[in-house]
Amino acid sequence: MKISGYIHGLIAVCSKYGDMYKNASGKMGQLAGRTLVLSLLVLLSGCGSSPVGYTPSPHDLVFDSLAGKWDEAVPLGNGQVGALVWQKGDRLRFSLDRVDLWDLRPTEGMTWDKPVYDWICEQWQNNTYGIVQELLDEPYGRLPAPSKIPAGALEFHTADWGAADSVRLYVQDAVCKVWWPSGRTLEAFVQADGPCGWFRFTGIDSLRPEIVAPAYAQAGASAEDDAHSGQELHTLGYLQGVVHMKGRTITYVQPGWNGFQYAIAVTWKKTRGGIEGVWSVQSTYGGNSVKNIASDVRETLGEGYADAYKVHHDWWQRFWDKSAVSLPDSVLEKQWYLEQYKFGSAARADMPPITLQAVWTADNGKLPPWKGDFHHDLNTQLSYWPAYGANHLDEEIGFTNWLWSHRDAFRRYTEGFFGRGGLNVPGVTTLDGEPM
């Protein structure tokens, strides 16, 4: 029986007994009946987390197992933070990211005593363009920074559960749900309007998450690699961050270049038959602080999974209400909805543009491919095409706002590179609009 049906049944039973009390002793009996109703409802409400229903759709992503690689994981995001849900070895893993985690040290070769454009033209005409590449191109590949940097991950020991046998991304609700043969389940979402994510497990007695920090101070090549992997994390020269645990709250603070810091925190609580928890990633970019992240997640946890999900669901409902398509080709129709989901997960009006990996920086123990930068060609422009035909200008304006906010950096670049006034956006930039 569904919980809602159970409640209605209780009310019916209690009303019956209330009438019996009333017939027996008038108003006092009626009051006793009402008291019984309230007492039972309060008792029921304390039995565990409120139920949450999700909306299945033919556009959902459905798998019979968890992905075994980060770049095949289920993506969740809100334009500010993101998570990838997958399995690494015998552990369930959430790869975490935040849009403003950057090493912003100046790019070598990108400051000039005098404009260089005319000089570049001369080298091309003289067939000596190799000098240009040495000056302007090689530092990008040779030096580790500036670069987007990874945040870290949450892991859960699920080895004794066996392999998950069903995984579903509810596209309409932006929720990932995982089922195991034993009856255990996971539900997870990234809050649509804040720098945090939620998870809820059922069918378990206890489970403790762990924060897995990137190996910033570990020399030696990562075991994971592919053709587009970036440099090793230790080449950035960071001190390794520290993980702290207090009660059911774990925090990790990582120092970066020139005083920059970011932090991850996770907290959780037991429910009847499981646990639910909240994680967050915060940074000091723009003058923010990471000191209160532990208290922030504890306060957020107090809202409860069900209430937080309602706010999240309402945002996505408004998003999907803006447009819809019905196509004779079901494959193309599904692709349209998945592209809209990706856009809704990666863009917000008050966030930087979509980078090469958006809010899902590579989780392979290295710097991200092509430094996770802003490639201002089709890589950024095409990412915003879903907005125009689908009535999502509220999310698209984040790109326009960012371009306008960094117009001074673009003017400096135009004058320094071309020796002329005007405003030209570099082909590749950092988070703060500087050329790379």
C-alpha positions in Angstrom: 0.0 0.0 0.0 1.3 3.5 -0.8 2.0 5.8 2.1 -0.7 8.2 1.0 -3.3 5.4 1.0 -2.1 4.3 4.4 -2.6 7.8 5.7 -6.2 7.9 4.3 -6.8 4.6 5.9 -5.6 5.8 9.3 -7.8 8.9 9.0 -10.8 6.8 8.2 -10.2 4.4 11.1 -9.6 7.3 13.5 -12.7 9.2 12.3 -14.7 6.1 13.0 -13.3 5.9 16.5 -13.9 9.6 17.0 -17.5 9.1 16.2 -17.7 6.3 18.7 -16.1 8.5 21.4 -18.5 11.3 20.5 -21.5 9.1 20.8 -20.2 7.9 24.2 -19.2 11.2 25.8 -20.0 14.2 23.5 -17.3 16.8 22.9 -14.7 15.1 25.0 -15.0 12.0 23.0 -14.7 14.0 19.7 -11.6 15.7 21.0 -10.1 12.4 21.9 -10.8 11.1 18.4 -9.1 14.1 16.8 -6.1 13.7 19.2 -5.8 10.1 18.1 -5.8 11.1 14.4 -3.0 13.7 15.0 -1.0 11.3 17.2 -1.0 8.6 14.5 -0.1 11.0 11.8 2.8 12.4 13.8 3.9 8.8 14.5 3.8 8.0 10.8 5.7 11.1 9.8 8.6 10.1 12.1 8.9 6.6 10.5 11.2 7.7 7.8 11.7 10.0 4.7 8.7 11.1 2.8 8.1 9.2 -0.4 9.2 10.9 -3.7 7.8 9.9 -7.1 9.6 10.5 -10.4 8.2 10.8 -13.9 9.4 8.1 -16.3 9.8 9.2 -19.9 10.7 7.5 -23.2 13.6 10.0 -23.3 15.2 8.8 -20.1 18.6 7.1 -20.2 18.2 3.5 -18.9 21.0 1.1 -18.3 21.4 -2.4 -16.8 24.5 -1.5 -14.9 26.5 1.5 -13.7 29.1 2.9 -16.0 32.7 1.9 -15.3 34.3 5.1 -16.7 33.8 8.7 -15.7 33.0 9.8 -19.3 30.2 7.3 -19.5 28.6 8.2 -16.2 25.2 9.7 -15.5 25.5 13.5 -15.5 23.7 15.7 -13.0 24.3 19.5 -12.8 22.9 23.0 -12.4 25.4 25.2 -14.2 27.4 25.8 -11.0 28.2 22.4 -9.7 28.0 19.0 -11.2 28.2 15.3 -10.4 28.9 12.1 -12.4 27.4 8.9 -11.0 29.3 5.8 -11.9 31.2 2.8 -10.4 35.0 2.9 -10.0 36.2 -0.6 -9.1 33.9 -1.9 -6.4 32.8 1.5 -5.2 29.9 3.7 -6.1 31.4 7.1 -7.1 30.2 10.7 -7.5 32.7 12.8 -9.4 32.2 16.3 -8.2 32.9 19.6 -10.0 32.3 23.3 -9.7 32.4 25.8 -12.6 34.9 28.3 -11.0 37.6 25.9 -9.9 40.5 27.4 -11.9 44.2 27.9 -11.6 44.4 31.5 -13.0 48.2 32.1 -13.2 49.1 34.2 -16.2 49.7 32.5 -19.5 53.4 32.7 -20.6 53.8 34.4 -23.9 50.4 36.2 -23.7 51.8 39.7 -22.6 53.5 41.8 -25.2 55.7 45.0 -25.1 54.2 46.0 -28.5 51.4 44.6 -30.7 52.4 41.3 -32.4 49.8 40.8 -35.1 51.9 42.6 -37.8 55.0 40.7 -36.7 53.0 37.4 -37.0 52.0 38.3 -40.6 55.6 38.9 -41.4 56.7 35.5 -40.2 54.0 33.9 -42.3 55.1 35.8 -45.4 58.8 34.9 -44.7 57.9 31.2 -44.1 59.3 31.4 -40.5 56.0 30.8 -38.7 57.7 28.3 -36.4 58.9 31.2 -34.3 55.3 32.3 -33.8 54.3 28.8 -32.6 57.2 28.7 -30.2 56.2 32.0 -28.7 52.4 31.7 -28.6 51.4 28.0 -29.0 54.0 25.9 -27.2 53.4 27.3 -23.7 49.8 26.1 -23.9 50.8 22.5 -24.2 54.0 22.7 -22.2 52.8 24.4 -19.0 50.1 23.0 -16.8 48.3 26.3 -16.1 46.2 28.3 -16.4 43.7 25.5 -16.3 40.4 24.2 -15.0 41.1 21.9 -12.1 39.1 18.9 -10.7 37.3 19.0 -7.4 37.3 15.5 -6.1 34.8 12.7 -5.5 32.5 11.0 -3.0 32.7 7.2 -2.8 30.5 4.6 -1.1 31.6 1.1 -0.2 29.1 -1.0 -2.1 31.2 -4.1 -2.9 29.1 -6.5 -0.9 25.9 -5.3 -2.6 26.8 -7.0 -5.9 26.5 -5.2 -9.2 23.6 -2.8 -9.8 21.1 -4.2 -12.2 19.2 -1.0 -13.2 20.2 2.6 -13.6 17.8 5.4 -14.8 18.3 9.1 -15.5 14.8 10.6 -15.1 15.2 13.4 -17.6 12.1 15.3 -16.6 13.1 15.3 -13.0 16.9 15.5 -13.4 17.3 12.6 -11.0 19.5 9.5 -11.1 18.1 6.3 -9.5 20.0 3.0 -9.1 18.7 -0.4 -8.1 20.5 -3.4 -6.8 19.2 -7.0 -6.8 19.1 -7.0 -3.0 16.4 -4.3 -3.0 18.8 -1.4 -2.1 18.3 1.8 -4.1 20.1 5.1 -4.6 18.4 8.4 -5.6 20.5 11.4 -6.4 20.1 14.9 -7.8 22.0 18.2 -8.0 19.8 20.9 -6.6 18.6 23.1 -9.5 19.2 26.4 -7.7 22.2 26.0 -5.3 25.8 24.7 -5.0 24.8 21.3 -3.6 23.6 17.8 -4.4 21.5 15.3 -2.6 21.6 11.5 -2.2 19.3 9.0 -0.6 19.8 5.3 0.0 17.1 2.8 1.0 17.3 -0.8 2.1 20.5 -0.3 4.2 21.3 0.0 7.9 24.3 2.3 7.6 26.6 3.7 5.0 29.4 6.3 5.3 30.5 8.4 2.3 34.2 9.2 1.8 35.7 12.2 0.2 38.4 11.2 -2.3 40.8 14.1 -3.0 42.6 14.6 -6.3 46.3 13.6 -5.9 47.7 17.1 -6.2 50.9 16.3 -4.4 51.5 12.8 -5.7 54.3 12.5 -8.3 54.2 9.9 -11.0 51.9 9.1 -13.9 48.3 8.3 -13.3 47.3 4.8 -14.2 44.3 6.3 -16.2 45.1 7.8 -19.5 43.7 8.5 -23.0 44.7 10.4 -26.1 43.4 13.7 -24.7 44.4 13.5 -21.1 46.0 16.6 -19.6 49.2 16.8 -17.5 49.6 15.3 -14.1 48.0 17.2 -11.2 51.3 17.4 -9.2 52.8 19.7 -11.9 50.6 22.5 -10.6 52.8 22.5 -7.4 50.0 22.5 -4.9 50.2 21.3 -1.3 47.9 18.4 -0.8 44.5 19.3 0.8 43.4 17.9 4.1 40.3 15.9 4.9 38.6 16.4 8.3 35.7 14.4 9.8 33.5 15.5 12.7 30.5 13.3 13.5 28.6 12.8 10.3 30.2 15.7 8.5 33.4 15.4 6.3 35.2 18.4 4.8 38.1 18.7 2.5 40.0 22.0 1.8 42.4 22.3 -1.1 44.8 25.2 -1.5 45.5 26.4 -5.0 47.6 29.0 -6.8 48.0 32.5 -5.3 45.8 32.0 -2.3 42.9 30.4 -4.1 41.0 27.6 -2.1 38.1 25.3 -2.6 36.3 23.0 -0.3 34.1 19.9 -0.4 31.7 19.0 2.4 29.3 16.1 2.8 27.0 15.4 5.7 24.3 12.7 6.2 21.7 11.4 8.6 20.0 8.0 9.2 16.4 7.5 8.2 14.2 4.5 8.7 15.7 2.0 6.3 18.5 4.1 5.0 20.4 7.4 4.9 20.1 10.7 3.1 22.8 13.3 2.7 24.0 16.5 1.1 27.3 17.5 -0.5 28.5 20.9 -1.6 31.6 22.4 -3.4 32.5 26.0 -2.6 35.4 28.2 -3.7 37.1 31.5 -2.8 36.9 32.8 -6.3 35.4 36.3 -6.4 36.1 36.9 -2.7 33.9 34.1 -1.4 34.8 32.0 1.7 34.8 28.3 2.3 35.0 28.5 6.1 31.3 27.8 6.7 30.8 25.0 4.3 30.4 22.4 7.0 27.6 24.4 8.7 26.1 25.2 5.3 25.6 21.5 4.4 24.3 20.7 7.9 21.8 23.5 7.6 20.8 22.3 4.1 20.4 18.7 5.4 17.8 20.0 7.8 15.5 20.8 4.9 15.2 17.0 4.1 15.4 15.2 0.8 11.7 15.4 0.0 11.3 19.1 0.5 14.6 19.9 -1.3 13.4 17.7 -4.2 10.1 19.6 -4.5 12.0 22.9 -5.1 14.3 21.1 -7.5 11.4 19.5 -9.3 9.5 22.8 -9.6 12.5 24.4 -11.3 12.8 21.6 -13.9 9.0 21.7 -14.4 9.2 25.3 -15.4 12.2 24.5 -17.6 10.3 21.8 -19.5 7.1 23.9 -19.7 9.0 26.3 -22.0 9.0 24.0 -25.1 8.3 20.5 -26.4 8.7 18.6 -29.7 7.0 15.6 -31.2 8.9 14.0 -34.0 8.1 10.9 -36.2 11.6 9.7 -35.6 11.8 8.6 -31.9 15.6 8.6 -31.9 15.8 12.2 -33.0 13.1 13.2 -30.6 15.0 11.6 -27.7 18.2 13.3 -28.7 16.4 16.7 -28.7 15.2 16.1 -25.1 18.6 14.9 -24.0 20.3 18.0 -25.5 17.8 20.2 -23.6 18.5 18.2 -20.4 22.2 18.7 -20.9 21.7 22.4 -21.5 19.5 22.8 -18.4 22.2 21.0 -16.4 25.1 23.2 -17.7 23.8 26.7 -18.0 22.5 29.4 -15.7 22.0 33.2 -16.1 24.5 34.0 -13.3 27.1 31.4 -14.2 30.1 31.5 -16.5 29.7 30.0 -20.0 29.9 26.3 -20.8 33.5 25.1 -21.0 34.8 22.1 -23.0 33.5 19.6 -20.3 30.9 22.0 -18.7 30.4 21.1 -15.0 31.8 17.6 -15.5 35.6 18.0 -15.4 37.5 14.8 -16.2 37.9 12.4 -13.3 41.0 10.5 -14.4 43.7 11.7 -12.0 44.9 14.4 -14.4 44.2 17.9 -15.6 41.3 17.9 -18.0 41.7 17.6 -21.8 42.6 20.9 -23.4 42.7 22.3 -19.8 38.9 22.4 -19.7 39.1 25.9 -21.1 36.7 28.2 -22.9 37.1 27.6 -26.6 35.3 30.6 -28.2 34.3 29.0 -31.5 31.6 26.4 -32.0 32.6 24.9 -28.6 31.0 27.7 -26.7 28.6 29.0 -29.4 27.1 25.7 -30.4 26.5 24.9 -26.7 23.9 27.6 -26.6 22.0 26.8 -29.8 19.5 24.7 -27.8 18.4 27.9 -26.1 17.1 29.8 -29.1 14.6 27.4 -30.6 13.4 26.1 -27.2 12.7 29.3 -25.3 15.5 29.1 -22.8 17.0 32.6 -23.0 17.0 32.8 -19.2 19.9 30.2 -19.3 21.5 31.5 -22.5 22.0 35.0 -21.1 24.7 33.7 -18.9 27.0 33.6 -21.9 26.1 37.1 -22.9 26.5 38.4 -19.3 29.9 36.8 -19.0 31.1 38.3 -22.3 30.0 41.8 -21.3 31.4 41.5 -17.8 34.9 40.8 -19.2 34.8 43.4 -22.0 37.8 45.3 -20.5 40.0 42.1 -20.7 38.9 41.7 -24.3 39.8 45.4 -25.1 43.2 44.9 -23.5 43.8 41.8 -25.6 42.6 43.6 -28.8 45.0 46.5 -28.3 47.9 44.3 -27.2 47.6 41.8 -30.0 46.4 43.8 -33.0 47.6 47.3 -31.9 44.1 48.7 -32.7 41.1 49.8 -30.7 38.1 47.6 -30.5 36.8 44.5 -28.8 37.9 41.0 -29.9 37.3 37.9 -27.8 40.3 35.6 -27.8 39.8 32.2 -29.3 40.7 30.5 -26.0 40.3 32.1 -22.6 40.4 31.4 -18.9 37.6 31.9 -16.4 38.3 35.6 -16.1 38.5 36.3 -19.9 42.3 36.4 -20.2 43.8 34.7 -23.3 45.5 31.3 -23.0 
